[in-house]
Amino acid sequence: MAVTLAGADSPGEHLQLAAFTAAAAVCFTWVGRRQRGTGRSLIAPNETMRTADRLVSPPPSTRGHRAAGCVWIGVGGIFVLPAVFNIVAAIRGLIG
């Protein structure tokens, strides 16, 4: 039923959807692991920066950013399931 709702009819379309959802899963998981590991926002740099005549230290790591990283990893995990379903649907379309 989930495959029918995706709107894909041919194995090629299923493989395209699988590639898109797998790429989204990798992207969200990478963002989550990076944010959880550093404890900083993705926008904030992790190194000291020179501004005019002084050095600016990076913002401190926070528990909230680490928790947000875990949420991004969870979002990436949600995108894995449709990728698997579409790969299975493509294989079933090729075989039978």
C-alpha positions as a Markdown table, in Angstrom:
| # | Residue | x | y | z |
|---|---|---|---|---|
| 1 | Met | 0.0 | 0.0 | 0.0 |
| 2 | Ala | 2.8 | 2.4 | 0.8 |
| 3 | Val | 4.4 | 1.7 | -2.5 |
| 4 | Thr | 1.2 | 2.4 | -4.3 |
| 5 | Leu | 0.9 | 5.8 | -2.5 |
| 6 | Ala | 4.3 | 6.7 | -3.7 |
| 7 | Gly | 3.0 | 6.9 | -7.2 |
| 8 | Ala | 5.8 | 4.8 | -8.8 |
| 9 | Asp | 4.8 | 2.4 | -11.4 |
| 10 | Ser | 8.0 | 1.1 | -13.0 |
| 11 | Pro | 11.1 | -0.4 | -11.4 |
| 12 | Gly | 13.1 | 2.6 | -12.6 |
| 13 | Glu | 10.8 | 5.0 | -10.8 |
| 14 | His | 11.1 | 2.9 | -7.6 |
| 15 | Leu | 14.9 | 3.0 | -7.9 |
| 16 | Gln | 14.8 | 6.7 | -8.3 |
| 17 | Leu | 12.7 | 7.1 | -5.2 |
| 18 | Ala | 15.0 | 4.8 | -3.3 |
| 19 | Ala | 18.0 | 6.8 | -4.4 |
| 20 | Phe | 16.4 | 10.0 | -3.3 |
| 21 | Thr | 15.2 | 8.8 | 0.1 |
| 22 | Ala | 18.6 | 7.1 | 0.7 |
| 23 | Ala | 20.4 | 10.4 | -0.1 |
| 24 | Ala | 18.1 | 12.2 | 2.3 |
| 25 | Ala | 18.8 | 9.6 | 5.0 |
| 26 | Val | 22.5 | 10.0 | 4.5 |
| 27 | Cys | 22.3 | 13.8 | 4.6 |
| 28 | Phe | 20.2 | 14.0 | 7.7 |
| 29 | Thr | 22.2 | 11.3 | 9.5 |
| 30 | Trp | 25.5 | 13.2 | 8.7 |
| 31 | Val | 24.0 | 16.4 | 10.0 |
| 32 | Gly | 22.8 | 14.8 | 13.2 |
| 33 | Arg | 26.1 | 13.0 | 13.8 |
| 34 | Arg | 28.1 | 16.2 | 13.3 |
| 35 | Gln | 25.8 | 18.3 | 15.5 |
| 36 | Arg | 25.7 | 15.6 | 18.2 |
| 37 | Gly | 29.5 | 15.2 | 18.1 |
| 38 | Thr | 30.4 | 18.8 | 18.4 |
| 39 | Gly | 27.5 | 20.0 | 20.5 |
| 40 | Arg | 27.3 | 23.2 | 18.4 |
| 41 | Ser | 25.0 | 24.5 | 15.7 |
| 42 | Leu | 25.9 | 23.7 | 12.1 |
| 43 | Ile | 26.2 | 27.4 | 11.4 |
| 44 | Ala | 28.7 | 28.1 | 14.2 |
| 45 | Pro | 32.3 | 27.3 | 13.4 |
| 46 | Asn | 34.3 | 24.9 | 15.5 |
| 47 | Glu | 37.5 | 26.9 | 15.5 |
| 48 | Thr | 38.7 | 30.3 | 16.7 |
| 49 | Met | 38.2 | 33.0 | 14.1 |
| 50 | Arg | 40.2 | 36.2 | 13.7 |
| 51 | Thr | 38.1 | 39.3 | 13.4 |
| 52 | Ala | 39.9 | 42.6 | 12.8 |
| 53 | Asp | 42.3 | 42.8 | 15.7 |
| 54 | Arg | 41.1 | 40.1 | 18.1 |
| 55 | Leu | 40.3 | 36.4 | 18.2 |
| 56 | Val | 36.7 | 35.2 | 18.6 |
| 57 | Ser | 36.3 | 31.9 | 20.3 |
| 58 | Pro | 33.6 | 29.4 | 19.1 |
| 59 | Pro | 30.3 | 29.2 | 21.0 |
| 60 | Pro | 30.3 | 26.7 | 23.8 |
| 61 | Ser | 28.7 | 23.3 | 23.1 |
| 62 | Thr | 25.2 | 22.8 | 24.5 |
| 63 | Arg | 23.0 | 19.9 | 25.5 |
| 64 | Gly | 20.2 | 21.3 | 23.3 |
| 65 | His | 22.4 | 21.1 | 20.2 |
| 66 | Arg | 23.4 | 17.5 | 21.1 |
| 67 | Ala | 19.7 | 16.6 | 21.5 |
| 68 | Ala | 18.9 | 18.3 | 18.2 |
| 69 | Gly | 21.6 | 16.1 | 16.6 |
| 70 | Cys | 19.8 | 13.0 | 18.0 |
| 71 | Val | 16.6 | 14.2 | 16.4 |
| 72 | Trp | 18.3 | 14.7 | 13.0 |
| 73 | Ile | 19.6 | 11.2 | 13.3 |
| 74 | Gly | 16.1 | 10.0 | 13.9 |
| 75 | Val | 14.8 | 11.9 | 10.9 |
| 76 | Gly | 17.5 | 10.2 | 8.8 |
| 77 | Gly | 16.4 | 6.9 | 10.2 |
| 78 | Ile | 12.8 | 7.6 | 9.1 |
| 79 | Phe | 14.0 | 8.1 | 5.5 |
| 80 | Val | 15.7 | 4.6 | 5.5 |
| 81 | Leu | 12.5 | 2.7 | 5.6 |
| 82 | Pro | 11.0 | 4.1 | 2.3 |
| 83 | Ala | 14.3 | 3.5 | 0.6 |
| 84 | Val | 14.2 | -0.2 | 1.6 |
| 85 | Phe | 10.5 | -0.5 | 0.5 |
| 86 | Asn | 11.2 | 1.0 | -2.9 |
| 87 | Ile | 14.2 | -1.2 | -3.5 |
| 88 | Val | 12.1 | -4.3 | -2.7 |
| 89 | Ala | 9.3 | -3.0 | -5.0 |
| 90 | Ala | 11.9 | -2.5 | -7.8 |
| 91 | Ile | 13.2 | -6.0 | -7.4 |
| 92 | Arg | 9.7 | -7.4 | -7.3 |
| 93 | Gly | 8.9 | -5.4 | -10.4 |
| 94 | Leu | 11.9 | -6.8 | -12.2 |
| 95 | Ile | 11.4 | -10.4 | -11.2 |
| 96 | Gly | 7.6 | -10.7 | -11.6 |
